[in-house]
Amino acid sequence: MNILYPLKFKPILKEKIWGGNKLNTILGKDLYQDKKIGESWEISGVKDNISVVSNGQLVGNNLQELVEIYMGDLVGDKVFEKFGIEFPLLIKFIDANKVLSIQVHPDNELARKRHNAFGKTEMWYIVQADKNSDIITGFKQEINKEQYQKYFREGKLTQILNIEKAEAGEVFFIPAGRVHATGKGILLAEIQQTSDITYRIYDWDRKDKDGNSRELHTDLALDAIDFSTYDNYKTPYNKTKNQSVSIADCKYFHTNILDFNKPIEKDYSLIDSFIIIMCLKNSLFIHTKNNIEQVNTGETVLVPASLDNVIFEPVGESKILEVFIR
């Protein structure tokens, strides 16, 4: 059996009517020049969109095959025990050149009942944002189902939605049930449960490339929406150099940010999980027992659970997201 090492995967690029070119100009993705690429699925276990290894001895193998072969050595014993060969996270970069549809995702219970699938809790880290870009997240006032339906029927839904200005470095946690939309001019990293279930509530009366309105899921969305309001929809965190800082923590994933300019040694032996590294700035070298892997801006790497001693060596000043399951 091959010795495991930090794995890169071929990005799965998704054309979207709202896509742009920042995945290329900022993150260095090799895009189709004549297409609007809105999403780069960096690591995916979603059916019909399984990531394929692009580096080293395991090149050409897909993620599901690797989990089946390496089991806990790849994903962690407890993760394998819970999820089997289904990889539990979907990792993306998203380029919103135009505002996305207003949408909501079901939780595990509803998704299992309706679709025999996982729900979708996610988080966004803003990599870059144009001036005056914003995020729709949740409601700005107390609302119930009946009031929501009235606003919706009257075409006034946006009047009750909470809008936040978005700037690079900010974090938005989007639990299942929270109504949300990414505004135009935003490039973000998205960490989410493995699920591709989205209920589209409103799409700004847009037409697709064939002149048709995109499907809305008005009734399905209604039972999925959390009508609660919150004091703060952004996730605050302390920016500390050369130290992993937690920016999201839930039962589905944990995400740290590491902004560093010197080698950082990591002991992951107590985590019992794979580690996903998303490189947001400059590049770095990942040193493991039998391997040194260079990771450039916009690249994502899966560090197998069996590699519990890792050194991150920055090139200049690097910034990464560090994602795992507790």
Secondary structure, 3 states (H helix, E strand, C coil): CCCCCCEEECCEEEEEEEEECHHHHCCCCCCCCCCCEEEEEEECEECCEECEECCCCCCCCEHHHHHHHHCHHHHCHHHHHHHCCCCCEEEEEEEECCCCCEEECCCHHHHHHHHCCCCCCEEEEEEEECCCCEEEEEECCCCCHHHHHHHHHCCCHHHHEEEEECCCCCEEEECCCCCEEECCCEEEEEEEECCCCCEEEECCCCECCCCCECCCCHHHHHHHCCCCCCCCCCCCCCCCECCCEEEEECCCCEEEEEEECCCEEEECCCCCCCEEEEEEEEEEEEEECCEEEEECCCCEEEECCCCCEEEEEEEEEEEEEEEECC
